[in-house]
Amino acid sequence: MKKYSEILKELREDRDLTQQNLADILKTERSYYGKYERGIRPLPIEHLITLCKFYNVSADYILGLPEGLKFPKK
């Protein structure tokens, strides 16, 4: 299972974007975004939501969760 930091980098590179491009979208510093990709800083939920919308992928995908997860039955 891939770490979300690896997936963030892959998504960005697949679209030929720079870390600065993503930092601008997230309204943060490039150095902060770089730390998300290196796994040094946790990705805030607000940024996760923005990235899901930007890349048109689910949060499960970015977080590296396997497909078909089942919710516990109550």
mmCIF file of the N, C-alpha and C atoms, coordinates in Angstrom:
data_MODEL
# 
_entry.id   MODEL 
# 
loop_
_atom_site.group_PDB 
_atom_site.id 
_atom_site.type_symbol 
_atom_site.label_atom_id 
_atom_site.label_alt_id 
_atom_site.label_comp_id 
_atom_site.label_asym_id 
_atom_site.label_entity_id 
_atom_site.label_seq_id 
_atom_site.pdbx_PDB_ins_code 
_atom_site.Cartn_x 
_atom_site.Cartn_y 
_atom_site.Cartn_z 
_atom_site.occupancy 
_atom_site.B_iso_or_equiv 
_atom_site.pdbx_formal_charge 
_atom_site.auth_seq_id 
_atom_site.auth_comp_id 
_atom_site.auth_asym_id 
_atom_site.auth_atom_id 
_atom_site.pdbx_PDB_model_num 
ATOM 1   N N  . MET A 1 1  ? 0.846   -1.177 0.000   1.00 0.00 ? 1  MET A N  1 
ATOM 2   C CA . MET A 1 1  ? 0.000   0.000  0.000   1.00 0.00 ? 1  MET A CA 1 
ATOM 3   C C  . MET A 1 1  ? 0.891   1.241  0.000   1.00 0.00 ? 1  MET A C  1 
ATOM 4   N N  . LYS A 1 2  ? 0.627   2.156  -0.912  1.00 0.00 ? 2  LYS A N  1 
ATOM 5   C CA . LYS A 1 2  ? 1.409   3.391  -1.013  1.00 0.00 ? 2  LYS A CA 1 
ATOM 6   C C  . LYS A 1 2  ? 0.997   4.378  0.060   1.00 0.00 ? 2  LYS A C  1 
ATOM 7   N N  . LYS A 1 3  ? 1.953   5.185  0.474   1.00 0.00 ? 3  LYS A N  1 
ATOM 8   C CA . LYS A 1 3  ? 1.667   6.276  1.397   1.00 0.00 ? 3  LYS A CA 1 
ATOM 9   C C  . LYS A 1 3  ? 1.047   7.431  0.611   1.00 0.00 ? 3  LYS A C  1 
ATOM 10  N N  . TYR A 1 4  ? 0.224   8.222  1.302   1.00 0.00 ? 4  TYR A N  1 
ATOM 11  C CA . TYR A 1 4  ? -0.413  9.340  0.603   1.00 0.00 ? 4  TYR A CA 1 
ATOM 12  C C  . TYR A 1 4  ? 0.606   10.331 0.079   1.00 0.00 ? 4  TYR A C  1 
ATOM 13  N N  . SER A 1 5  ? 1.751   10.440 0.748   1.00 0.00 ? 5  SER A N  1 
ATOM 14  C CA . SER A 1 5  ? 2.777   11.373 0.283   1.00 0.00 ? 5  SER A CA 1 
ATOM 15  C C  . SER A 1 5  ? 3.288   10.965 -1.104  1.00 0.00 ? 5  SER A C  1 
ATOM 16  N N  . GLU A 1 6  ? 3.449   9.667  -1.334  1.00 0.00 ? 6  GLU A N  1 
ATOM 17  C CA . GLU A 1 6  ? 3.874   9.176  -2.645  1.00 0.00 ? 6  GLU A CA 1 
ATOM 18  C C  . GLU A 1 6  ? 2.809   9.430  -3.701  1.00 0.00 ? 6  GLU A C  1 
ATOM 19  N N  . ILE A 1 7  ? 1.557   9.232  -3.327  1.00 0.00 ? 7  ILE A N  1 
ATOM 20  C CA . ILE A 1 7  ? 0.450   9.427  -4.262  1.00 0.00 ? 7  ILE A CA 1 
ATOM 21  C C  . ILE A 1 7  ? 0.324   10.892 -4.649  1.00 0.00 ? 7  ILE A C  1 
ATOM 22  N N  . LEU A 1 8  ? 0.515   11.792 -3.685  1.00 0.00 ? 8  LEU A N  1 
ATOM 23  C CA . LEU A 1 8  ? 0.472   13.225 -3.996  1.00 0.00 ? 8  LEU A CA 1 
ATOM 24  C C  . LEU A 1 8  ? 1.522   13.584 -5.044  1.00 0.00 ? 8  LEU A C  1 
ATOM 25  N N  . LYS A 1 9  ? 2.715   13.057 -4.872  1.00 0.00 ? 9  LYS A N  1 
ATOM 26  C CA . LYS A 1 9  ? 3.795   13.346 -5.817  1.00 0.00 ? 9  LYS A CA 1 
ATOM 27  C C  . LYS A 1 9  ? 3.481   12.771 -7.198  1.00 0.00 ? 9  LYS A C  1 
ATOM 28  N N  . GLU A 1 10 ? 2.972   11.545 -7.246  1.00 0.00 ? 10 GLU A N  1 
ATOM 29  C CA . GLU A 1 10 ? 2.628   10.927 -8.520  1.00 0.00 ? 10 GLU A CA 1 
ATOM 30  C C  . GLU A 1 10 ? 1.541   11.717 -9.253  1.00 0.00 ? 10 GLU A C  1 
ATOM 31  N N  . LEU A 1 11 ? 0.504   12.114 -8.534  1.00 0.00 ? 11 LEU A N  1 
ATOM 32  C CA . LEU A 1 11 ? -0.575  12.892 -9.150  1.00 0.00 ? 11 LEU A CA 1 
ATOM 33  C C  . LEU A 1 11 ? -0.039  14.191 -9.736  1.00 0.00 ? 11 LEU A C  1 
ATOM 34  N N  . ARG A 1 12 ? 0.808   14.857 -8.981  1.00 0.00 ? 12 ARG A N  1 
ATOM 35  C CA . ARG A 1 12 ? 1.374   16.128 -9.440  1.00 0.00 ? 12 ARG A CA 1 
ATOM 36  C C  . ARG A 1 12 ? 2.257   15.928 -10.662 1.00 0.00 ? 12 ARG A C  1 
ATOM 37  N N  . GLU A 1 13 ? 3.148   14.964 -10.592 1.00 0.00 ? 13 GLU A N  1 
ATOM 38  C CA . GLU A 1 13 ? 4.081   14.741 -11.705 1.00 0.00 ? 13 GLU A CA 1 
ATOM 39  C C  . GLU A 1 13 ? 3.366   14.250 -12.962 1.00 0.00 ? 13 GLU A C  1 
ATOM 40  N N  . ASP A 1 14 ? 2.315   13.439 -12.802 1.00 0.00 ? 14 ASP A N  1 
ATOM 41  C CA . ASP A 1 14 ? 1.556   12.953 -13.960 1.00 0.00 ? 14 ASP A CA 1 
ATOM 42  C C  . ASP A 1 14 ? 0.923   14.096 -14.740 1.00 0.00 ? 14 ASP A C  1 
ATOM 43  N N  . ARG A 1 15 ? 0.696   15.203 -14.067 1.00 0.00 ? 15 ARG A N  1 
ATOM 44  C CA . ARG A 1 15 ? 0.070   16.366 -14.711 1.00 0.00 ? 15 ARG A CA 1 
ATOM 45  C C  . ARG A 1 15 ? 1.085   17.473 -15.010 1.00 0.00 ? 15 ARG A C  1 
ATOM 46  N N  . ASP A 1 16 ? 2.363   17.151 -14.875 1.00 0.00 ? 16 ASP A N  1 
ATOM 47  C CA . ASP A 1 16 ? 3.449   18.102 -15.150 1.00 0.00 ? 16 ASP A CA 1 
ATOM 48  C C  . ASP A 1 16 ? 3.289   19.406 -14.377 1.00 0.00 ? 16 ASP A C  1 
ATOM 49  N N  . LEU A 1 17 ? 2.927   19.280 -13.102 1.00 0.00 ? 17 LEU A N  1 
ATOM 50  C CA . LEU A 1 17 ? 2.771   20.443 -12.232 1.00 0.00 ? 17 LEU A CA 1 
ATOM 51  C C  . LEU A 1 17 ? 3.959   20.537 -11.294 1.00 0.00 ? 17 LEU A C  1 
ATOM 52  N N  . THR A 1 18 ? 4.218   21.723 -10.816 1.00 0.00 ? 18 THR A N  1 
ATOM 53  C CA . THR A 1 18 ? 5.283   21.927 -9.840  1.00 0.00 ? 18 THR A CA 1 
ATOM 54  C C  . THR A 1 18 ? 4.685   21.958 -8.436  1.00 0.00 ? 18 THR A C  1 
ATOM 55  N N  . GLN A 1 19 ? 5.558   21.827 -7.447  1.00 0.00 ? 19 GLN A N  1 
ATOM 56  C CA . GLN A 1 19 ? 5.091   21.981 -6.076  1.00 0.00 ? 19 GLN A CA 1 
ATOM 57  C C  . GLN A 1 19 ? 4.528   23.382 -5.861  1.00 0.00 ? 19 GLN A C  1 
ATOM 58  N N  . GLN A 1 20 ? 5.097   24.374 -6.527  1.00 0.00 ? 20 GLN A N  1 
ATOM 59  C CA . GLN A 1 20 ? 4.585   25.737 -6.397  1.00 0.00 ? 20 GLN A CA 1 
ATOM 60  C C  . GLN A 1 20 ? 3.166   25.844 -6.953  1.00 0.00 ? 20 GLN A C  1 
ATOM 61  N N  . ASN A 1 21 ? 2.886   25.150 -8.073  1.00 0.00 ? 21 ASN A N  1 
ATOM 62  C CA . ASN A 1 21 ? 1.525   25.151 -8.623  1.00 0.00 ? 21 ASN A CA 1 
ATOM 63  C C  . ASN A 1 21 ? 0.528   24.661 -7.577  1.00 0.00 ? 21 ASN A C  1 
ATOM 64  N N  . LEU A 1 22 ? 0.872   23.557 -6.921  1.00 0.00 ? 22 LEU A N  1 
ATOM 65  C CA . LEU A 1 22 ? -0.033  22.996 -5.917  1.00 0.00 ? 22 LEU A CA 1 
ATOM 66  C C  . LEU A 1 22 ? -0.116  23.879 -4.686  1.00 0.00 ? 22 LEU A C  1 
ATOM 67  N N  . ALA A 1 23 ? 0.993   24.457 -4.283  1.00 0.00 ? 23 ALA A N  1 
ATOM 68  C CA . ALA A 1 23 ? 0.981   25.371 -3.137  1.00 0.00 ? 23 ALA A CA 1 
ATOM 69  C C  . ALA A 1 23 ? 0.056   26.549 -3.418  1.00 0.00 ? 23 ALA A C  1 
ATOM 70  N N  . ASP A 1 24 ? 0.085   27.053 -4.648  1.00 0.00 ? 24 ASP A N  1 
ATOM 71  C CA . ASP A 1 24 ? -0.797  28.163 -5.012  1.00 0.00 ? 24 ASP A CA 1 
ATOM 72  C C  . ASP A 1 24 ? -2.265  27.742 -4.919  1.00 0.00 ? 24 ASP A C  1 
ATOM 73  N N  . ILE A 1 25 ? -2.577  26.545 -5.394  1.00 0.00 ? 25 ILE A N  1 
ATOM 74  C CA . ILE A 1 25 ? -3.952  26.041 -5.333  1.00 0.00 ? 25 ILE A CA 1 
ATOM 75  C C  . ILE A 1 25 ? -4.412  25.896 -3.886  1.00 0.00 ? 25 ILE A C  1 
ATOM 76  N N  . LEU A 1 26 ? -3.500  25.433 -3.032  1.00 0.00 ? 26 LEU A N  1 
ATOM 77  C CA . LEU A 1 26 ? -3.842  25.224 -1.621  1.00 0.00 ? 26 LEU A CA 1 
ATOM 78  C C  . LEU A 1 26 ? -3.684  26.480 -0.771  1.00 0.00 ? 26 LEU A C  1 
ATOM 79  N N  . LYS A 1 27 ? -3.179  27.543 -1.399  1.00 0.00 ? 27 LYS A N  1 
ATOM 80  C CA . LYS A 1 27 ? -2.957  28.810 -0.695  1.00 0.00 ? 27 LYS A CA 1 
ATOM 81  C C  . LYS A 1 27 ? -2.033  28.602 0.509   1.00 0.00 ? 27 LYS A C  1 
ATOM 82  N N  . THR A 1 28 ? -0.908  27.955 0.221   1.00 0.00 ? 28 THR A N  1 
ATOM 83  C CA . THR A 1 28 ? 0.098   27.702 1.246   1.00 0.00 ? 28 THR A CA 1 
ATOM 84  C C  . THR A 1 28 ? 1.478   27.937 0.650   1.00 0.00 ? 28 THR A C  1 
ATOM 85  N N  . GLU A 1 29 ? 2.493   27.777 1.440   1.00 0.00 ? 29 GLU A N  1 
ATOM 86  C CA . GLU A 1 29 ? 3.864   27.944 0.970   1.00 0.00 ? 29 GLU A CA 1 
ATOM 87  C C  . GLU A 1 29 ? 4.336   26.689 0.247   1.00 0.00 ? 29 GLU A C  1 
ATOM 88  N N  . ARG A 1 30 ? 5.224   26.855 -0.723  1.00 0.00 ? 30 ARG A N  1 
ATOM 89  C CA . ARG A 1 30 ? 5.761   25.711 -1.452  1.00 0.00 ? 30 ARG A CA 1 
ATOM 90  C C  . ARG A 1 30 ? 6.481   24.761 -0.504  1.00 0.00 ? 30 ARG A C  1 
ATOM 91  N N  . SER A 1 31 ? 7.188   25.318 0.470   1.00 0.00 ? 31 SER A N  1 
ATOM 92  C CA . SER A 1 31 ? 7.920   24.469 1.412   1.00 0.00 ? 31 SER A CA 1 
ATOM 93  C C  . SER A 1 31 ? 6.967   23.591 2.225   1.00 0.00 ? 31 SER A C  1 
ATOM 94  N N  . TYR A 1 32 ? 5.781   24.120 2.570   1.00 0.00 ? 32 TYR A N  1 
ATOM 95  C CA . TYR A 1 32 ? 4.792   23.314 3.291   1.00 0.00 ? 32 TYR A CA 1 
ATOM 96  C C  . TYR A 1 32 ? 4.308   22.182 2.408   1.00 0.00 ? 32 TYR A C  1 
ATOM 97  N N  . TYR A 1 33 ? 3.987   22.511 1.146   1.00 0.00 ? 33 TYR A N  1 
ATOM 98  C CA . TYR A 1 33 ? 3.505   21.459 0.252   1.00 0.00 ? 33 TYR A CA 1 
ATOM 99  C C  . TYR A 1 33 ? 4.579   20.390 0.065   1.00 0.00 ? 33 TYR A C  1 
ATOM 100 N N  . GLY A 1 34 ? 5.820   20.796 -0.086  1.00 0.00 ? 34 GLY A N  1 
ATOM 101 C CA . GLY A 1 34 ? 6.914   19.845 -0.227  1.00 0.00 ? 34 GLY A CA 1 
ATOM 102 C C  . GLY A 1 34 ? 6.998   18.896 0.960   1.00 0.00 ? 34 GLY A C  1 
ATOM 103 N N  . LYS A 1 35 ? 6.701   19.392 2.141   1.00 0.00 ? 35 LYS A N  1 
ATOM 104 C CA . LYS A 1 35 ? 6.714   18.553 3.342   1.00 0.00 ? 35 LYS A CA 1 
ATOM 105 C C  . LYS A 1 35 ? 5.560   17.551 3.332   1.00 0.00 ? 35 LYS A C  1 
ATOM 106 N N  . TYR A 1 36 ? 4.436   17.896 2.711   1.00 0.00 ? 36 TYR A N  1 
ATOM 107 C CA . TYR A 1 36 ? 3.344   16.921 2.566   1.00 0.00 ? 36 TYR A CA 1 
ATOM 108 C C  . TYR A 1 36 ? 3.808   15.771 1.685   1.00 0.00 ? 36 TYR A C  1 
ATOM 109 N N  . GLU A 1 37 ? 4.480   16.101 0.577   1.00 0.00 ? 37 GLU A N  1 
ATOM 110 C CA . GLU A 1 37 ? 4.949   15.066 -0.350  1.00 0.00 ? 37 GLU A CA 1 
ATOM 111 C C  . GLU A 1 37 ? 6.052   14.207 0.265   1.00 0.00 ? 37 GLU A C  1 
ATOM 112 N N  . ARG A 1 38 ? 6.814   14.762 1.159   1.00 0.00 ? 38 ARG A N  1 
ATOM 113 C CA . ARG A 1 38 ? 7.883   13.989 1.796   1.00 0.00 ? 38 ARG A CA 1 
ATOM 114 C C  . ARG A 1 38 ? 7.388   13.275 3.063   1.00 0.00 ? 38 ARG A C  1 
ATOM 115 N N  . GLY A 1 39 ? 6.151   13.508 3.445   1.00 0.00 ? 39 GLY A N  1 
ATOM 116 C CA . GLY A 1 39 ? 5.594   12.863 4.618   1.00 0.00 ? 39 GLY A CA 1 
ATOM 117 C C  . GLY A 1 39 ? 6.082   13.442 5.929   1.00 0.00 ? 39 GLY A C  1 
ATOM 118 N N  . ILE A 1 40 ? 6.605   14.662 5.876   1.00 0.00 ? 40 ILE A N  1 
ATOM 119 C CA . ILE A 1 40 ? 7.122   15.311 7.088   1.00 0.00 ? 40 ILE A CA 1 
ATOM 120 C C  . ILE A 1 40 ? 6.002   16.002 7.855   1.00 0.00 ? 40 ILE A C  1 
ATOM 121 N N  . ARG A 1 41 ? 5.045   16.564 7.121   1.00 0.00 ? 41 ARG A N  1 
ATOM 122 C CA . ARG A 1 41 ? 3.892   17.238 7.740   1.00 0.00 ? 41 ARG A CA 1 
ATOM 123 C C  . ARG A 1 41 ? 2.628   16.491 7.345   1.00 0.00 ? 41 ARG A C  1 
ATOM 124 N N  . PRO A 1 42 ? 1.666   16.355 8.268   1.00 0.00 ? 42 PRO A N  1 
ATOM 125 C CA . PRO A 1 42 ? 0.400   15.727 7.895   1.00 0.00 ? 42 PRO A CA 1 
ATOM 126 C C  . PRO A 1 42 ? -0.399  16.648 6.973   1.00 0.00 ? 42 PRO A C  1 
ATOM 127 N N  . LEU A 1 43 ? -1.125  16.053 6.074   1.00 0.00 ? 43 LEU A N  1 
ATOM 128 C CA . LEU A 1 43 ? -1.962  16.801 5.134   1.00 0.00 ? 43 LEU A CA 1 
ATOM 129 C C  . LEU A 1 43 ? -3.257  17.211 5.829   1.00 0.00 ? 43 LEU A C  1 
ATOM 130 N N  . PRO A 1 44 ? -3.518  18.510 5.974   1.00 0.00 ? 44 PRO A N  1 
ATOM 131 C CA . PRO A 1 44 ? -4.771  18.945 6.610   1.00 0.00 ? 44 PRO A CA 1 
ATOM 132 C C  . PRO A 1 44 ? -5.984  18.507 5.782   1.00 0.00 ? 44 PRO A C  1 
ATOM 133 N N  . ILE A 1 45 ? -7.060  18.212 6.458   1.00 0.00 ? 45 ILE A N  1 
ATOM 134 C CA . ILE A 1 45 ? -8.275  17.736 5.795   1.00 0.00 ? 45 ILE A CA 1 
ATOM 135 C C  . ILE A 1 45 ? -8.763  18.733 4.746   1.00 0.00 ? 45 ILE A C  1 
ATOM 136 N N  . GLU A 1 46 ? -8.615  20.032 5.022   1.00 0.00 ? 46 GLU A N  1 
ATOM 137 C CA . GLU A 1 46 ? -9.055  21.043 4.054   1.00 0.00 ? 46 GLU A CA 1 
ATOM 138 C C  . GLU A 1 46 ? -8.265  20.910 2.754   1.00 0.00 ? 46 GLU A C  1 
ATOM 139 N N  . HIS A 1 47 ? -6.978  20.616 2.866   1.00 0.00 ? 47 HIS A N  1 
ATOM 140 C CA . HIS A 1 47 ? -6.147  20.437 1.677   1.00 0.00 ? 47 HIS A CA 1 
ATOM 141 C C  . HIS A 1 47 ? -6.506  19.134 0.961   1.00 0.00 ? 47 HIS A C  1 
ATOM 142 N N  . LEU A 1 48 ? -6.814  18.096 1.726   1.00 0.00 ? 48 LEU A N  1 
ATOM 143 C CA . LEU A 1 48 ? -7.235  16.832 1.120   1.00 0.00 ? 48 LEU A CA 1 
ATOM 144 C C  . LEU A 1 48 ? -8.484  17.042 0.275   1.00 0.00 ? 48 LEU A C  1 
ATOM 145 N N  . ILE A 1 49 ? -9.443  17.751 0.806   1.00 0.00 ? 49 ILE A N  1 
ATOM 146 C CA . ILE A 1 49 ? -10.687 18.015 0.078   1.00 0.00 ? 49 ILE A CA 1 
ATOM 147 C C  . ILE A 1 49 ? -10.400 18.803 -1.202  1.00 0.00 ? 49 ILE A C  1 
ATOM 148 N N  . THR A 1 50 ? -9.580  19.836 -1.101  1.00 0.00 ? 50 THR A N  1 
ATOM 149 C CA . THR A 1 50 ? -9.228  20.652 -2.268  1.00 0.00 ? 50 THR A CA 1 
ATOM 150 C C  . THR A 1 50 ? -8.534  19.802 -3.332  1.00 0.00 ? 50 THR A C  1 
ATOM 151 N N  . LEU A 1 51 ? -7.609  18.952 -2.907  1.00 0.00 ? 51 LEU A N  1 
ATOM 152 C CA . LEU A 1 51 ? -6.882  18.116 -3.863  1.00 0.00 ? 51 LEU A CA 1 
ATOM 153 C C  . LEU A 1 51 ? -7.793  17.077 -4.515  1.00 0.00 ? 51 LEU A C  1 
ATOM 154 N N  . CYS A 1 52 ? -8.724  16.523 -3.761  1.00 0.00 ? 52 CYS A N  1 
ATOM 155 C CA . CYS A 1 52 ? -9.690  15.578 -4.339  1.00 0.00 ? 52 CYS A CA 1 
ATOM 156 C C  . CYS A 1 52 ? -10.488 16.245 -5.454  1.00 0.00 ? 52 CYS A C  1 
ATOM 157 N N  . LYS A 1 53 ? -10.936 17.444 -5.205  1.00 0.00 ? 53 LYS A N  1 
ATOM 158 C CA . LYS A 1 53 ? -11.702 18.180 -6.218  1.00 0.00 ? 53 LYS A CA 1 
ATOM 159 C C  . LYS A 1 53 ? -10.819 18.552 -7.401  1.00 0.00 ? 53 LYS A C  1 
ATOM 160 N N  . PHE A 1 54 ? -9.607  18.998 -7.139  1.00 0.00 ? 54 PHE A N  1 
ATOM 161 C CA . PHE A 1 54 ? -8.702  19.406 -8.205  1.00 0.00 ? 54 PHE A CA 1 
ATOM 162 C C  . PHE A 1 54 ? -8.350  18.234 -9.117  1.00 0.00 ? 54 PHE A C  1 
ATOM 163 N N  . TYR A 1 55 ? -7.997  17.095 -8.524  1.00 0.00 ? 55 TYR A N  1 
ATOM 164 C CA . TYR A 1 55 ? -7.589  15.932 -9.307  1.00 0.00 ? 55 TYR A CA 1 
ATOM 165 C C  . TYR A 1 55 ? -8.770  15.062 -9.741  1.00 0.00 ? 55 TYR A C  1 
ATOM 166 N N  . ASN A 1 56 ? -9.950  15.341 -9.200  1.00 0.00 ? 56 ASN A N  1 
ATOM 167 C CA . ASN A 1 56 ? -11.152 14.557 -9.500  1.00 0.00 ? 56 ASN A CA 1 
ATOM 168 C C  . ASN A 1 56 ? -10.961 13.083 -9.096  1.00 0.00 ? 56 ASN A C  1 
ATOM 169 N N  . VAL A 1 57 ? -10.470 12.896 -7.885  1.00 0.00 ? 57 VAL A N  1 
ATOM 170 C CA . VAL A 1 57 ? -10.288 11.557 -7.320  1.00 0.00 ? 57 VAL A CA 1 
ATOM 171 C C  . VAL A 1 57 ? -10.873 11.542 -5.916  1.00 0.00 ? 57 VAL A C  1 
ATOM 172 N N  . SER A 1 58 ? -11.074 10.346 -5.386  1.00 0.00 ? 58 SER A N  1 
ATOM 173 C CA . SER A 1 58 ? -11.628 10.227 -4.040  1.00 0.00 ? 58 SER A CA 1 
ATOM 174 C C  . SER A 1 58 ? -10.545 10.414 -2.982  1.00 0.00 ? 58 SER A C  1 
ATOM 175 N N  . ALA A 1 59 ? -10.978 10.704 -1.780  1.00 0.00 ? 59 ALA A N  1 
ATOM 176 C CA . ALA A 1 59 ? -10.047 10.801 -0.656  1.00 0.00 ? 59 ALA A CA 1 
ATOM 177 C C  . ALA A 1 59 ? -9.410  9.439  -0.408  1.00 0.00 ? 59 ALA A C  1 
ATOM 178 N N  . ASP A 1 60 ? -10.177 8.348  -0.588  1.00 0.00 ? 60 ASP A N  1 
ATOM 179 C CA . ASP A 1 60 ? -9.617  7.007  -0.433  1.00 0.00 ? 60 ASP A CA 1 
ATOM 180 C C  . ASP A 1 60 ? -8.431  6.803  -1.365  1.00 0.00 ? 60 ASP A C  1 
ATOM 181 N N  . TYR A 1 61 ? -8.549  7.289  -2.589  1.00 0.00 ? 61 TYR A N  1 
ATOM 182 C CA . TYR A 1 61 ? -7.463  7.132  -3.556  1.00 0.00 ? 61 TYR A CA 1 
ATOM 183 C C  . TYR A 1 61 ? -6.209  7.864  -3.071  1.00 0.00 ? 61 TYR A C  1 
ATOM 184 N N  . ILE A 1 62 ? -6.362  9.132  -2.705  1.00 0.00 ? 62 ILE A N  1 
ATOM 185 C CA . ILE A 1 62 ? -5.202  9.906  -2.244  1.00 0.00 ? 62 ILE A CA 1 
ATOM 186 C C  . ILE A 1 62 ? -4.604  9.288  -0.985  1.00 0.00 ? 62 ILE A C  1 
ATOM 187 N N  . LEU A 1 63 ? -5.442  8.782  -0.102  1.00 0.00 ? 63 LEU A N  1 
ATOM 188 C CA . LEU A 1 63 ? -4.955  8.204  1.148   1.00 0.00 ? 63 LEU A CA 1 
ATOM 189 C C  . LEU A 1 63 ? -4.381  6.799  0.967   1.00 0.00 ? 63 LEU A C  1 
ATOM 190 N N  . GLY A 1 64 ? -4.533  6.250  -0.236  1.00 0.00 ? 64 GLY A N  1 
ATOM 191 C CA . GLY A 1 64 ? -3.967  4.931  -0.523  1.00 0.00 ? 64 GLY A CA 1 
ATOM 192 C C  . GLY A 1 64 ? -4.751  3.782  0.074   1.00 0.00 ? 64 GLY A C  1 
ATOM 193 N N  . LEU A 1 65 ? -6.040  4.014  0.328   1.00 0.00 ? 65 LEU A N  1 
ATOM 194 C CA . LEU A 1 65 ? -6.866  2.956  0.905   1.00 0.00 ? 65 LEU A CA 1 
ATOM 195 C C  . LEU A 1 65 ? -7.329  2.001  -0.192  1.00 0.00 ? 65 LEU A C  1 
ATOM 196 N N  . PRO A 1 66 ? -7.435  0.726  0.127   1.00 0.00 ? 66 PRO A N  1 
ATOM 197 C CA . PRO A 1 66 ? -7.855  -0.239 -0.892  1.00 0.00 ? 66 PRO A CA 1 
ATOM 198 C C  . PRO A 1 66 ? -9.303  -0.031 -1.316  1.00 0.00 ? 66 PRO A C  1 
ATOM 199 N N  . GLU A 1 67 ? -9.568  -0.391 -2.567  1.00 0.00 ? 67 GLU A N  1 
ATOM 200 C CA . GLU A 1 67 ? -10.942 -0.283 -3.080  1.00 0.00 ? 67 GLU A CA 1 
ATOM 201 C C  . GLU A 1 67 ? -11.834 -1.301 -2.388  1.00 0.00 ? 67 GLU A C  1 
ATOM 202 N N  . GLY A 1 68 ? -13.111 -0.981 -2.314  1.00 0.00 ? 68 GLY A N  1 
ATOM 203 C CA . GLY A 1 68 ? -14.091 -1.923 -1.792  1.00 0.00 ? 68 GLY A CA 1 
ATOM 204 C C  . GLY A 1 68 ? -14.113 -2.068 -0.280  1.00 0.00 ? 68 GLY A C  1 
ATOM 205 N N  . LEU A 1 69 ? -13.625 -1.053 0.430   1.00 0.00 ? 69 LEU A N  1 
ATOM 206 C CA . LEU A 1 69 ? -13.701 -1.133 1.889   1.00 0.00 ? 69 LEU A CA 1 
ATOM 207 C C  . LEU A 1 69 ? -15.166 -1.194 2.320   1.00 0.00 ? 69 LEU A C  1 
ATOM 208 N N  . LYS A 1 70 ? -15.437 -2.014 3.299   1.00 0.00 ? 70 LYS A N  1 
ATOM 209 C CA . LYS A 1 70 ? -16.804 -2.143 3.816   1.00 0.00 ? 70 LYS A CA 1 
ATOM 210 C C  . LYS A 1 70 ? -16.906 -1.389 5.126   1.00 0.00 ? 70 LYS A C  1 
ATOM 211 N N  . PHE A 1 71 ? -18.008 -0.691 5.281   1.00 0.00 ? 71 PHE A N  1 
ATOM 212 C CA . PHE A 1 71 ? -18.273 -0.007 6.543   1.00 0.00 ? 71 PHE A CA 1 
ATOM 213 C C  . PHE A 1 71 ? -18.804 -1.028 7.539   1.00 0.00 ? 71 PHE A C  1 
ATOM 214 N N  . PRO A 1 72 ? -18.468 -0.886 8.808   1.00 0.00 ? 72 PRO A N  1 
ATOM 215 C CA . PRO A 1 72 ? -18.997 -1.843 9.791   1.00 0.00 ? 72 PRO A CA 1 
ATOM 216 C C  . PRO A 1 72 ? -20.513 -1.724 9.906   1.00 0.00 ? 72 PRO A C  1 
ATOM 217 N N  . LYS A 1 73 ? -21.150 -2.859 10.035  1.00 0.00 ? 73 LYS A N  1 
ATOM 218 C CA . LYS A 1 73 ? -22.616 -2.866 10.193  1.00 0.00 ? 73 LYS A CA 1 
ATOM 219 C C  . LYS A 1 73 ? -22.941 -2.621 11.650  1.00 0.00 ? 73 LYS A C  1 
ATOM 220 N N  . LYS A 1 74 ? -23.998 -1.856 11.864  1.00 0.00 ? 74 LYS A N  1 
ATOM 221 C CA . LYS A 1 74 ? -24.409 -1.546 13.239  1.00 0.00 ? 74 LYS A CA 1 
ATOM 222 C C  . LYS A 1 74 ? -25.434 -2.509 13.714  1.00 0.00 ? 74 LYS A C  1 
# 
